Every structure is written in C-alpha cells, then in structure tokens.
Amino acid sequence: MSQQTTIRKLAELVNTPVEKLLEQLAEAGMTFSGPDQVVTSIEKVKLLGFLKRAHGKTEKVEASDDAAKKITLNRSRKQEITVGGGKNKTTVDVVVRKKVTLVKPSEGQSPGDERAEILRKLEESKQRNLAEQEKLAADDKRRADAIAATRREAEEAARLKAEEEEKAKLADASVLVADEDAPVVRKPPSTHGHGHPPAKPAAPRAAEPARGAPAHKTRGSHAMVAGVEDDDRTNRFAGQMHLSASDRARRTTNVRGKSKPQRRQSEQSRSGSGFTRPTAPIVRDVAIGETITVADLAQKMALKGGDVVKALFKMGVMATINMSIDHDTAALVTEELGHNVVKADAGSAEDALLAHVEETQGDKIARPPVVTIMGHVDHGKTSLLDYIRRTKVASGEAGGITQHIGAYHVETDKGVISFLDTPGHAAFTSMRARGAKLTDIVVLVVAADDGVMPQTKEAVQHAKAAGVPLIVAINKIDKSDADPLRVKNELLSEDVVAEDFGGETQMVELSAKTGLGVDNLLDAISIQAEVLELRAVATGRATGVVIESSLDKGRGPVATVLVQQGELKKGDYLVCGVQYGRVRALFDETGSQVPSAGPSIPVQVLGLSGVPDAGDDFVVVEDERLAKDVAQQRDAKRRESRLVAAAGNRMEDIMAQMGKGEGQLSLNLVIKADVQGSVEALRQSLTALSNDQIRINVISSGVGGITESDANAAATAKATVIGFNVRADASARKVIDSYGVDLRYFSIIYDVIDQVKQVASGILGVEIREEIIGTAEVRDVFRSSKFGAVAGCMVVEGVVKRHKPIRVLRDNAVVFEGELESLRRFKENVDEVRNGTECGIGVKAYNDVKPGDQIECFERIEVQRTL
C-alpha cells in the first residue's frame, strides 16, 4: 500500500517552509487546517499549475524570495571550422555555450539603470565570444602546424631509411679493413635474427646529423631502420591529446600503410574490447532447488551435459541428460566439478502470494454453516438431502450409490445451510477425510434397521480427527424392524454418547422417505451453528478449497469450489493448486449463472487452465502474472519431485527383482475416470492392495475419455486399462486391438476393487464381467405420447437385445444407465436388432436422449478367473 503525503512531508520534499506552502495552497484555492493533513495527487497537480501561472515554468518551489527574482538564460551557438588541407582536411564542430543570469531590479532601481546594466552585460558577453573565437583560431593554426611537421618527419624518416638500406647493401659487399697493415677479413653479415644489418658498423656515420633532420633523429642505423615503428615515437603520437582517434591510429602505421597487429592487439587489450584468456578456473555459485535436471545443472555451471553425466557416472549414479536428480546428488557433483552450491529460493512466488493474501483483511460477519453428510452405503444420505432440496438426485446414481462429492446450499426456515454429500463407500475414504476438514458440522446418517457399520465407524474417526462436532441422524425409523435404541448403544463403543445418556451428541430420529423428523435435524444444525459462532470476511479477495473437478468437452475444466473467505466474482484471477485462470462463469447447484459467491457457498467455476486436484486451495490474486508464476512454480516442483520418485522406484524395483530369485509380480494399471475425485479414490484404494506377492502400480491416471496416448502407455507397460464411467475413442480402440491391451469398463467402484483384490490375493474364482454386445447410434429423436422420447437409431456394432441393460453415452462419457422400455422395427416389437439395421429405442425413465448419443447394450457374464 502506498504511503500518504502530508503537507509537512511535501514541504520537506520541495525545501519550502510549511507556512509558505500553506499560503500557496490557500492562494491556489485549497484550504487546509494544519500541516498534518493529507495532500492528494489531484491537489498537488492543482498547486503546480497555479505556481506555473504565477511564476512561469518552474521545476520546484524556490526556498527564498531572492531566488525567485533571478532568471537564467542558456544560449548556444554552433559553427564549423576547417582544419588542414587536401586529403587531411577535417571539419571541426565548435559549440559555444553561454549562461546569462539576469536579476530583477529592486524597487528603488529605475528602468534606465536596468537597461544600462543589461546592455553592459551583453557587451561583456560579446567581447568574451570574440576572445573565444580568436583562441579557437590560434588552436586550429597550432594543430595545422603540428600536422605539417608530423608529415615532414614521416617523409624524412622514409628517405633516411632508404639511404641506410642502400648503404647496408654496399657494406655487405665490401671488405672491411681495420687499418693499413691489417689483413683483409670478410665478415659474414649478421642479421640479429630479424633481417637488419648490425648497428655498430654504421654508428659513426649515424652519429652525424642528417641533412635537414632534427636533433632527435640522430640514432643508430638499427633504430633508424625501425622508423616509425619505434615505441618512443608511438608514445609521442599518443601523447598529442589534440589528435582524434582516427588521426592517432593513422600515425601509428608504417610508411607502407600496413598497420601493426601487435599494436592493435595492445590497444584492444587497453580498451577492454578484446578477449582475455582466463588465468584461473572460474568458480560459479550454482543455485539448486529440491530437484534439478542434469541439463539445467550443466547450463548453470557452463559445462557440457556429457561432462556432468560422466561425473555422475564416476560417482555411481546412472543418469541421462534429461533426468532429474535430487538436491544432495546435484550438490555433490557440483562440488566435485569445483563450483559452489547455493540453496535456490524456490518460494519467491509463494512469498509474494502469501503477502498478497495477508493484505486482504476486513470485518468478519456471521456465515452459513457447512454441513457434511456421512454414513454407510445405502443408509439414506442422498435421500435425506433430496428431501431437503426437494429434488431427486439418487435416481441418477449408478447402483443407487453416490460416486462424487455433491455440494449444495439450501435456504431453510432456519437460514442458509451448505451441504456436502460425500460418498459412503470405503474407497472414498480420502474424499470423506477432505470433506471432514472442509466442514463445520458432520451429520452422521445411520439406518435404524442396519445399525453401525464399518464406514459408519470411519466417519466417526474422520470427524474426531478434524475436531468437528457430530450430529447423528437415525434414519429409516418408518420401517418395521427399526431400532433407534440399538444404534445409540452401538455408538457408545465409538465414544459417541447421546444426550439421552448424558452425553453431548445430538441424535435425531427421522425418515428421509416421509420427511418425519427432518425439521428437528435442521433445528439441531442451527443450534450447533450458533454455538460455534461461525464468522468470515465477506468482502475482498476470495479464498477457498476445491471440492470436485472434472473435464467437460464443451466447457473445459470445471471445478466445484467452496468459498471460505471473501467474495468470488466473475472476472477474478485465481490460482488453484498447479492451475490458474480467470473466472469466466459461476454456476450454482441448479445450473444457473450467478455473479458472485460469498463465504460457505459452493459454486462451479469455469476458466481454469486445467483440471485441479480435489482438495487444492484456491486464492484470488490481483493480476494474471502472479497467478501464472505461482502455478508454474508449483507445477515444476511437483513434476520434478514426481520424476525423482519415479526414477527411485524404478531403480528399487530393478534391485528388488535382481535380489529375489522369482521376483515380485507386478500389476500395472492405467486409470481414467470422469471426475478427479474418482481417479484419486481408485488410485489410492488400488495401490493399497499391494502385498508381498504382487505390487500394484498405477502408471497413469487422469480425467476424461481414454485416448490414444493412454492406450500406447498401457501397451508399452503391459498394463490393464480401467475406464470408470468413460470410454475409449476410435484411435485408442485401434491401438488396444492391435496390441491386445486388457481394457475393462466399470461404473461401480467396488466392482473394480473387488476384481483387483481377488487378483492381488491370488484367489481364483468366478468374476462378473460386463461385456458390450451392441452399440446403436442415435440419428433422430421423436416424441410419443405413450413412450415419451423415442430414439431413432442405427445399430453400428453387435446386436441390441430387448431385455439387456443399456447405457447412454455422450462424448464417450456415461450420462445414464438403465434398461430398454421398448425396441421396435417398423412399428413391431422385436427381441433383438442386429448390426446395420435401423430401429426405434425407448429408454425407460430417461427423456434426455439427443441426436449423436450412443446407446450401449451390455450383459453381465460370469467368467472363470485365471492368472
């Protein structure tokens, strides 16, 4: 949050007394009572405009009255001066800048004196300009003379060099005589290794001044041959500061016009533009997170990936360049290669998100309670909720059980209550555990005729572990064999004591079928909510948790979320686990769009980048950039951790197989389901069945239909594909048929668990398998007063039989399961219709058949199990 600026702070910033700033604000039409009042940006702009109108364009408020009487004029004049002549003619730009400060005359000074003062200053400025121009002209003349002298020196040096070379040739061909009596001796020419004659024989002659040469030219012949290559001459040229860079580079060339490579390299090294070979190994600080790939590690150390792979191999680690390694292994190989290890700060985006969430605070108000309904299978949880909502949800569940978490909020006479309907089967233990952590109150439904069952005990344990108050609803009291007292006694063994027995747990007897006692249950929920004093912030950015998620072909990723704090609105940016996005639409449990949702209200969210995991937290953020950074960082961390774990498991499996003679049997599975909660429940339940004889590996799982990539993964790993309320598309079926992959469809979760459990336990027996015997494609739908919606179909595969169960598929997902009400061909009832034949199909208790749907006819058969 930005800090507010007071008048006192503004006066300190502009270096002005507070009293004067208050006067200027008053003159600008703004009245302030004291120096500690806040000045807004609009008021600052208004004050600046007033000062500009009053005093001209000023950058800041002046600190004294004397400074306001001064005005400074900056003038500049540019002209060109030509230096030298011929090829050496150059043009120099001369810029004359002048700064004149004029002082406003005092009150006692006359206008005539002011005019005379200005004329005097202008005359002085003109004289200074003339003096500067004369000085520039003198400098230009000196530069031209220096250039001419340098040229003459170069010509003289070239002439002397030619003479010395000619004399050296004559000296080599002659006989040197030491004196008149000395014998004749021919000396071989000595070149000193560089092709020049020796300097000593020519020294006496070189000691004489050359014709017209200056005194500093009288050197030995060796020095004279070097000519302009001498370092003293180069240093003398470099010392002439009036020369430009191009003139200095031109004068450091020899008379043949060839530049000196050594000189150029030395200049590059002095200027820093040339490459300098490192004299010692470069030690780098390498930031390593929890995991890192070998390629990324090599890039951070500026090494080839093969070098890092070799170093890992020497350490006994078999890794490829694309494999992820953990922090300890990466740190060891980094230190082995001579670099420093620095712990990577992987929580930068998470820290920003945490600070973002802490900013959103407000007043807390009362919120509706979130109630989770738990209980054993077929004890009446969904029927109870149906009676409260006045709808029939249980009719759409396969086998009469709830497969997914349902979230609803209802408006009762006692206020708004949000319900979470969790599945009761043991496979959904983790889903019920999430539900208990989300909820404020747990309603435990127990059938009065059935008593306490295993899943009932698990629900009690989840509620106790989460510290959530429990209300027991004893259902089905309208049955003849109902015994509520038996239920209360059985619950005593689970430390659940009814109020009738002196305990604190409310127990309500009711019938979800007739509605008897439901109002008493709502009263008990309201009383418990008042005791808990549930409160939440109703405004600001929303936070909450994902209850369920799925992939809809028409709408994309769909997440059912429960808002816990703040207000979730359409258009908000949110990060949800490893997914992010912008809320495109919000739907309530009736399918109607809503503009926003407050605390304790469940809604469906559209617009996420992918399907989040059930149980992930969501947070609304200010912009999309932060949401994307957090999601990508979480995804990378989760993916790297998964790769490291997978690599470790593979190595452990190989070592285990090598250590055992026969080896542990392995059952690989590919699981695809229609919603994320079912995927998670199946994965956890099936992997928990592993024992010493068999290991169950879920190599791939996901939401949606079975695709070609799923089939290829199953074929490679020799895995069994389990489709839970989803089907394989055409390309996937082709791969499955080609490789003989075992594909099994299920709609009830405990059928999957029972089959895998029997295989894992090594129990041979008869298994009930669903076999598809025919598929019909809906071409058109007709309305009949007798049968309702009649689907005009073409049988595209197998045979459709009249007395067999059927499923309605839409986009390869099951939307209804039931039975045929009628099967006709040319207005005649028939028992079966074969492939390539048209027919009319009436689906019992389902009128939502649409063109393009597929009606799948199947039968349950008993198959002898073999290993």
Secondary structure in CASP SS format (residue, H / E / C, confidence):
PFRMAT SS
TARGET T0000
AUTHOR 0000-0000-0000
METHOD secondary structure of the structure
MODEL  1
M C 1.00
S C 1.00
Q C 1.00
Q C 1.00
T C 1.00
T E 1.00
I H 1.00
R H 1.00
K H 1.00
L H 1.00
A H 1.00
E H 1.00
L H 1.00
V H 1.00
N C 1.00
T C 1.00
P C 1.00
V H 1.00
E H 1.00
K H 1.00
L H 1.00
L H 1.00
E H 1.00
Q H 1.00
L H 1.00
A H 1.00
E H 1.00
A C 1.00
G C 1.00
M C 1.00
T C 1.00
F C 1.00
S C 1.00
G C 1.00
P C 1.00
D C 1.00
Q C 1.00
V E 1.00
V C 1.00
T C 1.00
S H 1.00
I H 1.00
E H 1.00
K H 1.00
V H 1.00
K H 1.00
L H 1.00
L H 1.00
G H 1.00
F H 1.00
L H 1.00
K H 1.00
R H 1.00
A H 1.00
H H 1.00
G C 1.00
K C 1.00
T C 1.00
E C 1.00
K C 1.00
V C 1.00
E C 1.00
A C 1.00
S C 1.00
D H 1.00
D H 1.00
A H 1.00
A H 1.00
K C 1.00
K E 1.00
I E 1.00
T E 1.00
L E 1.00
N E 1.00
R E 1.00
S E 1.00
R E 1.00
K E 1.00
Q E 1.00
E E 1.00
I E 1.00
T E 1.00
V E 1.00
G C 1.00
G C 1.00
G H 1.00
K H 1.00
N H 1.00
K C 1.00
T E 1.00
T E 1.00
V E 1.00
D E 1.00
V E 1.00
V E 1.00
V E 1.00
R E 1.00
K E 1.00
K E 1.00
V E 1.00
T E 1.00
L E 1.00
V E 1.00
K C 1.00
P C 1.00
S C 1.00
E C 1.00
G C 1.00
Q C 1.00
S C 1.00
P H 1.00
G H 1.00
D H 1.00
E H 1.00
R H 1.00
A H 1.00
E H 1.00
I H 1.00
L H 1.00
R H 1.00
K H 1.00
L H 1.00
E H 1.00
E H 1.00
S H 1.00
K H 1.00
Q H 1.00
R H 1.00
N H 1.00
L H 1.00
A H 1.00
E H 1.00
Q H 1.00
E H 1.00
K H 1.00
L H 1.00
A H 1.00
A H 1.00
D H 1.00
D H 1.00
K H 1.00
R H 1.00
R H 1.00
A H 1.00
D H 1.00
A H 1.00
I H 1.00
A H 1.00
A H 1.00
T H 1.00
R H 1.00
R H 1.00
E H 1.00
A H 1.00
E H 1.00
E H 1.00
A H 1.00
A H 1.00
R H 1.00
L H 1.00
K H 1.00
A H 1.00
E H 1.00
E H 1.00
E H 1.00
E H 1.00
K H 1.00
A H 1.00
K H 1.00
L H 1.00
A H 1.00
D H 1.00
A H 1.00
S C 1.00
V C 1.00
L E 1.00
V C 1.00
A C 1.00
D C 1.00
E C 1.00
D C 1.00
A C 1.00
P C 1.00
V C 1.00
V E 1.00
R C 1.00
K C 1.00
P C 1.00
P C 1.00
S C 1.00
T C 1.00
H C 1.00
G C 1.00
H C 1.00
G C 1.00
H C 1.00
P C 1.00
P C 1.00
A C 1.00
K C 1.00
P C 1.00
A C 1.00
A H 1.00
P H 1.00
R H 1.00
A H 1.00
A C 1.00
E C 1.00
P C 1.00
A C 1.00
R C 1.00
G C 1.00
A C 1.00
P C 1.00
A H 1.00
H H 1.00
K H 1.00
T C 1.00
R C 1.00
G C 1.00
S H 1.00
H H 1.00
A H 1.00
M H 1.00
V H 1.00
A H 1.00
G H 1.00
V H 1.00
E H 1.00
D C 1.00
D H 1.00
D H 1.00
R H 1.00
T H 1.00
N H 1.00
R H 1.00
F H 1.00
A H 1.00
G H 1.00
Q C 1.00
M C 1.00
H C 1.00
L C 1.00
S C 1.00
A H 1.00
S H 1.00
D H 1.00
R H 1.00
A H 1.00
R H 1.00
R H 1.00
T C 1.00
T C 1.00
N C 1.00
V C 1.00
R C 1.00
G C 1.00
K C 1.00
S C 1.00
K C 1.00
P H 1.00
Q H 1.00
R H 1.00
R H 1.00
Q H 1.00
S H 1.00
E H 1.00
Q H 1.00
S H 1.00
R H 1.00
S H 1.00
G C 1.00
S C 1.00
G C 1.00
F C 1.00
T C 1.00
R C 1.00
P C 1.00
T C 1.00
A C 1.00
P C 1.00
I C 1.00
V C 1.00
R C 1.00
D E 1.00
V E 1.00
A E 1.00
I E 1.00
G C 1.00
E C 1.00
T E 1.00
I E 1.00
T E 1.00
V H 1.00
A H 1.00
D H 1.00
L H 1.00
A H 1.00
Q H 1.00
K H 1.00
M C 1.00
A C 1.00
L C 1.00
K C 1.00
G H 1.00
G H 1.00
D H 1.00
V H 1.00
V H 1.00
K H 1.00
A H 1.00
L H 1.00
F H 1.00
K H 1.00
M C 1.00
G C 1.00
V C 1.00
M C 1.00
A C 1.00
T C 1.00
I C 1.00
N C 1.00
M C 1.00
S E 1.00
I E 1.00
D E 1.00
H H 1.00
D H 1.00
T H 1.00
A H 1.00
A H 1.00
L H 1.00
V H 1.00
T H 1.00
E H 1.00
E H 1.00
L C 1.00
G C 1.00
H C 1.00
N E 1.00
V E 1.00
V E 1.00
K E 1.00
A C 1.00
D C 1.00
A C 1.00
G C 1.00
S H 1.00
A H 1.00
E H 1.00
D H 1.00
A H 1.00
L H 1.00
L H 1.00
A H 1.00
H H 1.00
V H 1.00
E H 1.00
E H 1.00
T C 1.00
Q C 1.00
G C 1.00
D C 1.00
K E 1.00
I E 1.00
A E 1.00
R C 1.00
P C 1.00
P C 1.00
V E 1.00
V E 1.00
T E 1.00
I E 1.00
M E 1.00
G E 1.00
H C 1.00
V C 1.00
D C 1.00
H C 1.00
G C 1.00
K H 1.00
T H 1.00
S H 1.00
L H 1.00
L H 1.00
D H 1.00
Y H 1.00
I H 1.00
R H 1.00
R C 1.00
T C 1.00
K C 1.00
V C 1.00
A H 1.00
S H 1.00
G H 1.00
E C 1.00
A H 1.00
G H 1.00
G H 1.00
I C 1.00
T C 1.00
Q C 1.00
H C 1.00
I C 1.00
G E 1.00
A E 1.00
Y E 1.00
H E 1.00
V E 1.00
E E 1.00
T E 1.00
D C 1.00
K C 1.00
G E 1.00
V E 1.00
I E 1.00
S E 1.00
F E 1.00
L E 1.00
D E 1.00
T C 1.00
P C 1.00
G C 1.00
H C 1.00
A H 1.00
A H 1.00
F H 1.00
T H 1.00
S H 1.00
M H 1.00
R H 1.00
A H 1.00
R H 1.00
G H 1.00
A H 1.00
K H 1.00
L H 1.00
T C 1.00
D C 1.00
I E 1.00
V E 1.00
V E 1.00
L E 1.00
V E 1.00
V E 1.00
A E 1.00
A C 1.00
D C 1.00
D C 1.00
G C 1.00
V C 1.00
M C 1.00
P H 1.00
Q H 1.00
T H 1.00
K H 1.00
E H 1.00
A H 1.00
V H 1.00
Q H 1.00
H H 1.00
A H 1.00
K H 1.00
A H 1.00
A H 1.00
G C 1.00
V C 1.00
P C 1.00
L E 1.00
I E 1.00
V E 1.00
A E 1.00
I E 1.00
N E 1.00
K C 1.00
I C 1.00
D C 1.00
K C 1.00
S C 1.00
D C 1.00
A C 1.00
D C 1.00
P H 1.00
L H 1.00
R H 1.00
V H 1.00
K H 1.00
N H 1.00
E H 1.00
L H 1.00
L H 1.00
S C 1.00
E C 1.00
D C 1.00
V C 1.00
V C 1.00
A E 1.00
E H 1.00
D H 1.00
F H 1.00
G C 1.00
G C 1.00
E C 1.00
T E 1.00
Q E 1.00
M E 1.00
V E 1.00
E E 1.00
L C 1.00
S C 1.00
A C 1.00
K C 1.00
T C 1.00
G C 1.00
L C 1.00
G C 1.00
V H 1.00
D H 1.00
N H 1.00
L H 1.00
L H 1.00
D H 1.00
A H 1.00
I H 1.00
S H 1.00
I H 1.00
Q H 1.00
A H 1.00
E H 1.00
V H 1.00
L H 1.00
E C 1.00
L C 1.00
R E 1.00
A E 1.00
V E 1.00
A C 1.00
T C 1.00
G C 1.00
R C 1.00
A C 1.00
T E 1.00
G E 1.00
V E 1.00
V E 1.00
I E 1.00
E E 1.00
S E 1.00
S E 1.00
L E 1.00
D E 1.00
K C 1.00
G C 1.00
R C 1.00
G E 1.00
P E 1.00
V E 1.00
A E 1.00
T E 1.00
V E 1.00
L E 1.00
V E 1.00
Q E 1.00
Q E 1.00
G C 1.00
E C 1.00
L E 1.00
K E 1.00
K C 1.00
G C 1.00
D C 1.00
Y E 1.00
L E 1.00
V E 1.00
C E 1.00
G C 1.00
V C 1.00
Q E 1.00
Y E 1.00
G E 1.00
R E 1.00
V E 1.00
R E 1.00
A E 1.00
L E 1.00
F E 1.00
D C 1.00
E C 1.00
T C 1.00
G C 1.00
S C 1.00
Q E 1.00
V C 1.00
P C 1.00
S E 1.00
A E 1.00
G C 1.00
P C 1.00
S C 1.00
I C 1.00
P E 1.00
V E 1.00
Q E 1.00
V E 1.00
L E 1.00
G E 1.00
L E 1.00
S C 1.00
G C 1.00
V C 1.00
P C 1.00
D C 1.00
A C 1.00
G C 1.00
D C 1.00
D E 1.00
F E 1.00
V E 1.00
V E 1.00
V E 1.00
E C 1.00
D C 1.00
E H 1.00
R H 1.00
L H 1.00
A H 1.00
K H 1.00
D H 1.00
V H 1.00
A H 1.00
Q H 1.00
Q H 1.00
R H 1.00
D H 1.00
A H 1.00
K H 1.00
R H 1.00
R H 1.00
E H 1.00
S H 1.00
R H 1.00
L H 1.00
V H 1.00
A H 1.00
A H 1.00
A H 1.00
G H 1.00
N H 1.00
R H 1.00
M H 1.00
E H 1.00
D H 1.00
I H 1.00
M H 1.00
A H 1.00
Q H 1.00
M H 1.00
G H 1.00
K C 1.00
G C 1.00
E C 1.00
G C 1.00
Q C 1.00
L E 1.00
S E 1.00
L E 1.00
N E 1.00
L E 1.00
V E 1.00
I E 1.00
K E 1.00
A E 1.00
D C 1.00
V E 1.00
Q H 1.00
G H 1.00
S H 1.00
V H 1.00
E H 1.00
A H 1.00
L H 1.00
R H 1.00
Q H 1.00
S H 1.00
L H 1.00
T H 1.00
A C 1.00
L C 1.00
S C 1.00
N C 1.00
D C 1.00
Q C 1.00
I E 1.00
R E 1.00
I E 1.00
N E 1.00
V E 1.00
I E 1.00
S E 1.00
S E 1.00
G E 1.00
V E 1.00
G C 1.00
G C 1.00
I E 1.00
T C 1.00
E H 1.00
S H 1.00
D H 1.00
A H 1.00
N H 1.00
A H 1.00
A H 1.00
A H 1.00
T H 1.00
A H 1.00
K C 1.00
A C 1.00
T E 1.00
V E 1.00
I E 1.00
G E 1.00
F E 1.00
N C 1.00
V E 1.00
R C 1.00
A E 1.00
D C 1.00
A H 1.00
S H 1.00
A H 1.00
R H 1.00
K H 1.00
V H 1.00
I H 1.00
D H 1.00
S H 1.00
Y H 1.00
G C 1.00
V C 1.00
D C 1.00
L E 1.00
R E 1.00
Y E 1.00
F E 1.00
S C 1.00
I C 1.00
I H 1.00
Y H 1.00
D H 1.00
V H 1.00
I H 1.00
D H 1.00
Q H 1.00
V H 1.00
K H 1.00
Q H 1.00
V H 1.00
A H 1.00
S H 1.00
G C 1.00
I C 1.00
L C 1.00
G C 1.00
V E 1.00
E E 1.00
I E 1.00
R E 1.00
E E 1.00
E E 1.00
I E 1.00
I E 1.00
G E 1.00
T E 1.00
A E 1.00
E E 1.00
V E 1.00
R E 1.00
D E 1.00
V E 1.00
F E 1.00
R E 1.00
S E 1.00
S C 1.00
K C 1.00
F C 1.00
G E 1.00
A E 1.00
V E 1.00
A E 1.00
G E 1.00
C E 1.00
M E 1.00
V E 1.00
V E 1.00
E E 1.00
G E 1.00
V E 1.00
V E 1.00
K E 1.00
R C 1.00
H C 1.00
K C 1.00
P E 1.00
I E 1.00
R E 1.00
V E 1.00
L E 1.00
R E 1.00
D C 1.00
N C 1.00
A E 1.00
V E 1.00
V E 1.00
F E 1.00
E E 1.00
G E 1.00
E E 1.00
L E 1.00
E E 1.00
S E 1.00
L E 1.00
R E 1.00
R E 1.00
F C 1.00
K C 1.00
E E 1.00
N E 1.00
V C 1.00
D C 1.00
E E 1.00
V E 1.00
R E 1.00
N C 1.00
G C 1.00
T C 1.00
E E 1.00
C E 1.00
G E 1.00
I E 1.00
G E 1.00
V E 1.00
K C 1.00
A C 1.00
Y C 1.00
N C 1.00
D C 1.00
V C 1.00
K C 1.00
P C 1.00
G C 1.00
D C 1.00
Q E 1.00
I E 1.00
E E 1.00
C E 1.00
F E 1.00
E E 1.00
R E 1.00
I E 1.00
E E 1.00
V E 1.00
Q E 1.00
R C 1.00
T C 1.00
L C 1.00
END
